[in-house]
């Protein structure tokens, strides 16, 4: 799939195939559209720089998301966010023709859930975003986070338990309200 001789066309194909998924992951992680756009750009700059060294036996998507995770954590460490999800993100969502009071309740619920997710430690937050919101498999999540599958399962379980206790929801409601 990757033509090292024609790296420019390869990166265009890779970018077109994966940029929206990377952007969605980064907007969930950063909670800010501008930061997510900048971080997405940084991810693909790193992909371009390291593409000739990519081991074709690995999954390209997993490799890209691993880079995205590192970019997001680096950004998080630099900024030391007080909260991850800002209200401006939710104001940009399109209405789906619900009554204003229903829409308000849904937005309020999303805000509560995202606020609770933002208070999780970074490893739990990353697992919840990847597994619960982006619906990656346990294997894909463990590859992206570079940890064992059992660690993903344990961290995911513990994170959901914390969210359930904080929000007084059933576990299924936490993830439903996060999307």
Buried (B, 14 or more C-beta within 10 A) or exposed (E): EBEEEEBEEBBEEBBEEBBEBBBBBBBBBBBBBEBBBBBBBBBBEBBBEEBEEBEEEEEBBBBBBBBBBBBBBEBBEEEEBEEBBBEEBBEEEEEEEEEEEEBEEBBEBBBBBBBBBBBBEBBBBBBBBBBBBBEBEBEBBBBBBEBEEEBBBEBBEBBBEBBBEBBEBEEEBBBEBBE
